[in-house]
Amino acid sequence: MATQKTTHHIPNWEAALVEMFRVLKPGGFLIYSDLILPGWIAALLCHFGNDRYRFPTRTGLDRIIEDKASRVICQTTRGWFYEVILQRN
């Protein structure tokens, strides 16, 4: 099992999340909770921060989860906070 709460500090958070799935055993679980931003705010921060501020977005997370997870156990979004428990293929 792995947990993650810091992807908003990682410039290439998409690759980091894909790597988290890669290292999980088949059938393993990933518990993910972090801040997310609306896409337009994330794009604005990226534009003015020269890619240093690439926050996760719901769309980006959902795309990776759809591709990598075989089962979503639980998923919650409250404002700018995203939580999900996933099981690897």
Secondary structure, DSSP 4 states (H G I P E B T S, - for coil): -EEE--GGG-TTHHHHHHHHHHHSPTT-EEEEEEE---HHHHHHHHHHHTTS-----HHHHHHHHHHHEEEEEEEEEETTEEEEEEEE-
